[in-house]
Amino acid sequence: MRIFLFMLSFINILWATEIFVVNSGSETLTKIDLETGEVNNAFCSLGSAANRIALTEDFGYVINSTDNNLQKIDLETGETISYIYTGSSTNPYDLIIDGNFCYVSAAITNQIVKIDLNSEEIVDQLTVGNNPAGLAILNNKLFVGNTNYMGNYQNCTISVIDLFDFTLLETISVEPNPQFLIAHNGKIHVSCGGNWSSISGKVCIIDPDELVVEEILEIGGITSNLTAAGNDIIYLGDGLNSGIYAYDALNYELIYNSANPFLPGAAVVTAADEYFFTLGGVWGQNFLVRQYDLNENLLAEYTVGLYATDIKISSETTESWENVIDLNTVKLNNFPNPFNPSTTISFSLTTEITESTEIVIYNLKGQKIRTLPVTLSGVEELRM
């Protein structure tokens, strides 16, 4: 990786967050304002078998599995803007957005459907493994979990797709039921839930360059989706809401397995900044969203709809840059550059270093990829 842009600054961050919950049983979208505590369980009416949601700055896109469509929703008003058809009998399961394109896993037709969000039309389709579900993107590759649930979760795989030309690069064998994926710390983490009976949940860690499984974590239970909290802890939900599992994302040591679940349980988890959230409940009853800090202290609890299947966070971060240091007066460089996997950043400046002085690193898209504290030694090591 090559570093392209640095900023040294004193930053004040204002954090305003809304949570969106897909209530499959109620066929509604819940909107929770964390600043006011207001819960709107009828923010938007959803389609049949609503499953997963992805967010952009202005819109939410909800998968309606039975209706075979993608519902586009205005996140400010709750108005449904359009329905994007995913194809006959596709039974879409999950979606992920990258730039102007949305990639949808078609669980019945065994395809990944590529949709142009500007034209709202399907622009390509690619056949992968049996019954694809979860999706993750890393290093311009799309990773697809092929669950083969119609074949009793036998011979499950991860399909790796090159996003530049939308072709299949590799197929990787993994543990049964690779239903959920995330990209974190330069790796792909795959939650393999097992077969709901004799095979318990595991996590496969995939090297995105070598395209091999480099680690398998024996979690236990029925692992559901997973999320990375701000303290580099990976939390996993449980398919039966019986617990919450966790492991250290840096050394892969288990924190909570099936013998010691974090209670109360939840099927879905998500995280943002210094908080993580759980979503769970009992079939036939309204589900609950619980908010925790990174010390796992319960901060708040919200009642949402019936059989909620997904939760996503929309954050607006306002940064104050009044005290940005003029880079023309700063000697700053890193070596090696490009680098893999680490580089040393060296700098000198006359401005006083305080606890709030940071180096902020951006990629070519202008996206913040890492914030590093500045020490008195003036040297920081960056690993990607």
C-alpha positions as CSV (number, residue, x, y, z in Angstrom):
1,M,0.0,0.0,0.0
2,R,1.1,3.6,-0.7
3,I,0.4,6.5,1.5
4,F,-0.9,9.5,-0.4
5,L,-2.1,12.2,2.1
6,F,-1.4,13.2,5.7
7,M,-2.9,15.8,8.0
8,L,-1.8,16.8,11.5
9,S,-4.6,18.4,13.4
10,F,-6.4,19.1,16.7
11,I,-9.8,17.5,16.1
12,N,-13.1,17.9,17.9
13,I,-15.7,15.3,16.9
14,L,-19.4,15.7,17.2
15,W,-21.2,12.4,16.8
16,A,-24.9,12.2,15.7
17,T,-26.2,8.7,15.0
18,E,-29.4,7.1,13.8
19,I,-30.1,3.3,13.9
20,F,-32.2,1.5,11.3
21,V,-33.8,-1.9,12.1
22,V,-35.4,-4.2,9.6
23,N,-38.5,-5.7,11.2
24,S,-39.3,-8.7,8.9
25,G,-42.3,-9.9,10.9
26,S,-43.8,-6.4,11.2
27,E,-42.8,-5.5,7.6
28,T,-41.6,-2.1,8.8
29,L,-38.3,-0.2,9.2
30,T,-37.5,1.2,12.6
31,K,-35.6,4.5,13.0
32,I,-33.9,5.2,16.3
33,D,-32.5,8.7,17.1
34,L,-29.7,8.0,19.6
35,E,-29.4,11.7,20.5
36,T,-33.1,12.1,21.5
37,G,-34.0,8.4,22.2
38,E,-37.0,8.7,19.9
39,V,-38.1,5.3,18.3
40,N,-40.2,5.3,15.2
41,N,-41.2,1.7,14.5
42,A,-43.3,2.7,11.5
43,F,-40.7,4.9,9.8
44,C,-41.3,3.0,6.5
45,S,-43.4,0.0,5.3
46,L,-41.3,-2.8,3.9
47,G,-42.0,-5.6,1.5
48,S,-42.4,-9.3,2.1
49,A,-39.6,-11.2,4.0
50,A,-37.5,-8.1,4.4
51,N,-34.0,-9.2,5.4
52,R,-30.9,-7.0,5.1
53,I,-30.3,-3.3,4.8
54,A,-27.4,-1.2,3.4
55,L,-27.0,2.5,3.9
56,T,-25.6,5.4,1.8
57,E,-25.4,9.0,2.9
58,D,-29.0,9.7,1.9
59,F,-30.7,6.4,1.2
60,G,-31.3,3.0,2.7
61,Y,-31.6,-0.1,0.5
62,V,-33.6,-3.0,1.9
63,I,-33.7,-6.6,0.5
64,N,-37.2,-7.9,0.2
65,S,-36.5,-11.6,-0.3
66,T,-40.0,-12.9,-1.3
67,D,-40.7,-9.8,-3.5
68,N,-37.3,-10.2,-5.3
69,N,-36.5,-6.6,-5.0
70,L,-34.4,-3.9,-3.5
71,Q,-36.4,-1.1,-1.8
72,K,-34.8,2.3,-1.9
73,I,-35.8,4.5,1.0
74,D,-35.2,8.2,1.8
75,L,-33.4,8.1,5.2
76,E,-34.7,11.6,6.1
77,T,-38.4,11.2,5.3
78,G,-39.0,7.4,5.2
79,E,-40.5,7.7,1.8
80,T,-40.0,4.7,-0.6
81,I,-38.3,6.1,-3.7
82,S,-38.3,3.0,-5.9
83,Y,-38.2,-0.8,-6.0
84,I,-35.3,-2.3,-8.0
85,Y,-36.1,-5.8,-9.3
86,T,-33.4,-8.4,-8.8
87,G,-34.8,-11.0,-11.2
88,S,-37.4,-13.8,-11.1
89,S,-37.0,-16.3,-8.2
90,T,-33.7,-14.8,-7.2
91,N,-34.7,-14.8,-3.5
92,P,-32.1,-12.1,-2.7
93,Y,-30.5,-12.5,0.7
94,D,-27.7,-9.9,1.3
95,L,-26.4,-6.7,-0.3
96,I,-23.3,-4.6,-0.3
97,I,-22.7,-1.2,-1.9
98,D,-19.4,-0.1,-3.4
99,G,-19.4,3.3,-5.2
100,N,-22.3,3.5,-7.6
101,F,-22.9,-0.3,-7.6
102,C,-24.8,-2.6,-5.4
103,Y,-24.0,-6.3,-5.3
104,V,-26.8,-8.7,-4.3
105,S,-26.6,-12.4,-3.4
106,A,-29.3,-14.3,-5.2
107,A,-29.8,-17.3,-2.9
108,I,-31.9,-19.5,-5.3
109,T,-30.3,-18.8,-8.7
110,N,-26.8,-19.0,-7.2
111,Q,-25.7,-15.7,-8.6
112,I,-24.4,-12.3,-7.7
113,V,-26.4,-9.6,-9.2
114,K,-24.7,-6.3,-10.0
115,I,-27.0,-3.2,-10.0
116,D,-26.2,0.3,-11.1
117,L,-27.7,2.5,-8.4
118,N,-27.9,5.5,-10.8
119,S,-29.9,3.7,-13.5
120,E,-31.4,1.2,-11.0
121,E,-30.9,-1.5,-13.5
122,I,-29.1,-4.9,-13.4
123,V,-25.8,-4.5,-15.4
124,D,-24.3,-7.9,-14.8
125,Q,-24.7,-11.3,-13.2
126,L,-22.2,-13.9,-12.2
127,T,-22.8,-17.5,-11.1
128,V,-21.1,-18.5,-7.9
129,G,-21.6,-21.4,-5.4
130,N,-24.8,-22.8,-4.1
131,N,-27.1,-20.6,-2.1
132,P,-24.9,-17.5,-1.7
133,A,-25.6,-15.3,1.4
134,G,-23.2,-12.9,3.1
135,L,-20.9,-10.5,1.3
136,A,-17.7,-8.5,2.1
137,I,-15.4,-6.3,0.0
138,L,-11.6,-5.9,0.4
139,N,-8.8,-4.9,-1.9
140,N,-11.2,-4.6,-4.9
141,K,-12.4,-8.1,-4.4
142,L,-15.9,-9.3,-3.5
143,F,-16.1,-12.3,-1.1
144,V,-19.3,-14.3,-1.2
145,G,-20.4,-17.0,1.3
146,N,-21.9,-19.9,-0.4
147,T,-24.0,-21.7,2.3
148,N,-25.4,-24.6,0.2
149,Y,-28.3,-24.8,2.7
150,M,-30.3,-26.8,0.1
151,G,-27.6,-29.4,0.3
152,N,-27.5,-29.6,4.1
153,Y,-24.5,-27.2,4.2
154,Q,-22.1,-29.7,2.6
155,N,-19.0,-28.5,0.6
156,C,-19.4,-24.8,1.5
157,T,-17.2,-22.3,-0.2
158,I,-16.2,-18.6,-0.5
159,S,-16.3,-17.2,-4.1
160,V,-13.8,-14.4,-4.7
161,I,-14.8,-11.9,-7.5
162,D,-12.6,-9.4,-9.1
163,L,-14.6,-6.1,-9.0
164,F,-12.6,-4.5,-11.9
165,D,-13.9,-7.0,-14.5
166,F,-16.5,-8.9,-12.4
167,T,-15.0,-12.3,-13.0
168,L,-14.5,-15.2,-10.6
169,L,-10.9,-15.3,-9.3
170,E,-11.0,-18.2,-6.8
171,T,-13.2,-20.6,-4.9
172,I,-12.1,-21.3,-1.3
173,S,-13.4,-24.2,0.8
174,V,-14.6,-23.2,4.2
175,E,-16.6,-24.6,7.2
176,P,-20.3,-25.3,6.9
177,N,-22.8,-22.4,6.5
178,P,-20.6,-19.3,5.7
179,Q,-23.6,-17.0,6.1
180,F,-21.9,-13.8,7.3
181,L,-18.7,-12.0,6.3
182,I,-16.8,-8.8,7.3
183,A,-13.5,-7.2,6.3
184,H,-11.4,-6.1,9.2
185,N,-7.7,-5.4,9.7
186,G,-6.9,-6.5,6.2
187,K,-8.5,-9.9,6.6
188,I,-11.9,-11.5,5.8
189,H,-13.7,-12.9,8.8
190,V,-16.3,-15.5,7.9
191,S,-19.0,-16.6,10.4
192,C,-19.8,-20.3,9.6
193,G,-22.9,-21.1,11.6
194,G,-22.8,-24.9,11.3
195,N,-25.8,-27.1,10.4
196,W,-28.0,-26.1,13.3
197,S,-27.5,-29.6,14.9
198,S,-24.4,-31.7,14.9
199,I,-21.9,-29.1,13.6
200,S,-21.3,-26.0,15.7
201,G,-20.2,-22.5,14.7
202,K,-16.7,-21.5,13.6
203,V,-15.0,-18.5,12.2
204,C,-12.7,-18.8,9.2
205,I,-10.0,-16.0,8.7
206,I,-9.1,-15.6,5.0
207,D,-5.9,-13.9,3.7
208,P,-7.3,-11.7,0.8
209,D,-4.0,-11.8,-1.1
210,E,-3.1,-15.5,-0.9
211,L,-6.9,-16.4,-1.0
212,V,-6.5,-19.2,1.6
213,V,-8.0,-19.8,5.1
214,E,-5.2,-19.1,7.5
215,E,-7.1,-19.6,10.7
216,I,-10.2,-21.4,12.0
217,L,-11.7,-20.4,15.3
218,E,-13.8,-22.9,17.2
219,I,-16.6,-20.7,18.5
220,G,-19.4,-23.1,19.2
221,G,-23.2,-22.5,19.2
222,I,-24.8,-21.2,16.1
223,T,-22.8,-18.2,15.1
224,S,-24.7,-15.5,13.3
225,N,-23.5,-12.1,12.0
226,L,-20.3,-10.5,13.2
227,T,-19.1,-6.9,13.8
228,A,-15.8,-5.3,14.8
229,A,-16.0,-3.0,17.8
230,G,-13.6,0.0,18.3
231,N,-11.4,-2.0,20.6
232,D,-10.6,-4.6,18.0
233,I,-13.0,-7.1,19.6
234,I,-15.1,-9.1,17.1
235,Y,-18.6,-9.8,18.4
236,L,-20.9,-12.5,16.9
237,G,-24.6,-13.0,17.3
238,D,-26.2,-16.4,17.9
239,G,-28.8,-17.8,15.5
240,L,-31.1,-18.8,18.4
241,N,-30.6,-15.6,20.4
242,S,-29.0,-17.7,23.2
243,G,-25.8,-15.7,23.6
244,I,-23.2,-13.4,22.1
245,Y,-19.7,-14.6,21.3
246,A,-16.5,-12.7,20.9
247,Y,-12.8,-12.9,20.1
248,D,-9.8,-10.7,19.8
249,A,-9.3,-9.5,16.3
250,L,-5.5,-9.1,16.7
251,N,-4.5,-12.5,18.2
252,Y,-7.7,-14.5,17.6
253,E,-8.0,-15.5,21.2
254,L,-11.6,-16.4,22.3
255,I,-13.3,-14.1,24.8
256,Y,-16.8,-15.6,24.8
257,N,-17.6,-19.0,23.4
258,S,-20.7,-21.2,23.7
259,A,-19.7,-22.2,27.2
260,N,-19.6,-18.6,28.4
261,P,-21.9,-16.5,26.3
262,F,-22.4,-12.8,26.8
263,L,-26.0,-12.4,28.1
264,P,-28.6,-11.5,27.2
265,G,-28.3,-13.1,23.8
266,A,-29.0,-11.6,20.4
267,A,-29.1,-12.8,16.8
268,V,-27.6,-9.7,15.2
269,V,-24.8,-7.3,16.3
270,T,-23.3,-4.1,15.0
271,A,-20.8,-1.5,16.2
272,A,-19.8,2.2,15.7
273,D,-17.0,4.1,17.3
274,E,-17.2,3.6,21.1
275,Y,-20.4,1.6,21.1
276,F,-21.8,-1.7,20.0
277,F,-25.4,-2.8,19.6
278,T,-27.3,-6.1,19.9
279,L,-30.6,-7.0,18.3
280,G,-32.5,-10.0,19.6
281,G,-35.7,-11.3,21.0
282,V,-38.3,-14.1,21.1
283,W,-40.3,-15.2,18.1
284,G,-43.7,-13.6,18.1
285,Q,-42.7,-10.8,20.4
286,N,-41.1,-7.4,19.7
287,F,-37.3,-7.5,19.5
288,L,-35.0,-5.4,21.6
289,V,-32.0,-3.2,20.6
290,R,-29.4,-2.8,23.4
291,Q,-26.6,-0.3,23.3
292,Y,-23.3,-1.0,25.2
293,D,-20.0,0.8,25.6
294,L,-16.7,-0.9,25.0
295,N,-16.6,-2.0,28.6
296,E,-19.8,-3.9,27.9
297,N,-21.9,-1.6,30.2
298,L,-25.6,-1.5,29.1
299,L,-26.4,2.1,28.3
300,A,-29.8,2.0,26.7
301,E,-32.5,-0.4,25.4
302,Y,-35.1,0.2,22.7
303,T,-38.1,-1.9,21.7
304,V,-38.5,-2.4,17.9
305,G,-40.7,-4.6,15.7
306,L,-41.4,-8.3,15.2
307,Y,-38.7,-10.7,14.1
308,A,-36.1,-8.1,13.3
309,T,-33.4,-9.4,11.0
310,D,-30.9,-6.6,10.6
311,I,-29.6,-3.4,12.2
312,K,-27.3,-0.7,10.6
313,I,-26.0,2.6,11.9
314,S,-26.0,5.9,10.1
315,S,-23.4,8.2,11.6
316,E,-22.8,11.8,10.9
317,T,-19.4,12.9,12.2
318,T,-18.6,16.6,12.3
319,E,-14.9,17.4,12.6
320,S,-13.5,20.8,13.6
321,W,-10.3,21.6,11.7
322,E,-9.6,25.1,13.0
323,N,-6.2,24.1,14.3
324,V,-4.9,22.1,11.3
325,I,-1.2,22.4,11.1
326,D,0.2,24.0,7.9
327,L,1.9,21.1,6.2
328,N,4.3,23.5,4.5
329,T,6.0,24.0,7.9
330,V,6.1,20.2,8.7
331,K,8.8,17.8,7.7
332,L,6.9,14.5,7.3
333,N,7.8,11.3,5.4
334,N,7.4,7.6,5.7
335,F,9.6,4.7,4.7
336,P,9.2,2.4,3.0
337,N,6.5,3.7,0.6
338,P,4.8,1.8,-0.9
339,F,4.8,-0.8,1.9
340,N,3.5,-4.2,3.0
341,P,2.6,-4.7,5.8
342,S,4.1,-1.8,7.8
343,T,5.8,1.6,7.4
344,T,7.4,4.1,9.7
345,I,6.1,7.7,9.7
346,S,8.6,10.3,10.8
347,F,7.9,14.0,11.2
348,S,9.1,17.2,13.0
349,L,7.2,20.3,13.8
350,T,7.5,23.4,15.9
351,T,3.9,23.4,17.1
352,E,3.4,21.9,20.6
353,I,2.3,18.3,20.7
354,T,-0.8,17.7,22.8
355,E,-2.9,14.6,23.6
356,S,-5.3,15.6,20.7
357,T,-2.6,15.8,18.0
358,E,-3.1,13.1,15.4
359,I,-2.0,12.0,12.0
360,V,-5.0,11.3,9.8
361,I,-4.5,9.1,6.7
362,Y,-6.8,9.1,3.7
363,N,-7.0,6.9,0.6
364,L,-7.4,8.1,-3.0
365,K,-11.2,8.2,-2.6
366,G,-10.9,10.7,0.2
367,Q,-12.0,8.1,2.7
368,K,-10.3,8.1,6.2
369,I,-8.6,4.8,6.7
370,R,-6.5,5.3,9.8
371,T,-6.0,7.8,12.7
372,L,-2.7,7.6,14.6
373,P,-1.9,9.4,17.8
374,V,1.2,11.6,17.8
375,T,3.9,10.8,20.4
376,L,6.7,12.9,21.7
377,S,9.2,10.7,19.8
378,G,7.6,11.8,16.5
379,V,7.6,8.3,15.1
380,E,4.5,6.0,14.5
381,E,4.4,2.6,12.9
382,L,1.5,1.9,10.5
383,R,0.3,-1.6,9.8
384,M,-2.4,-2.1,7.2
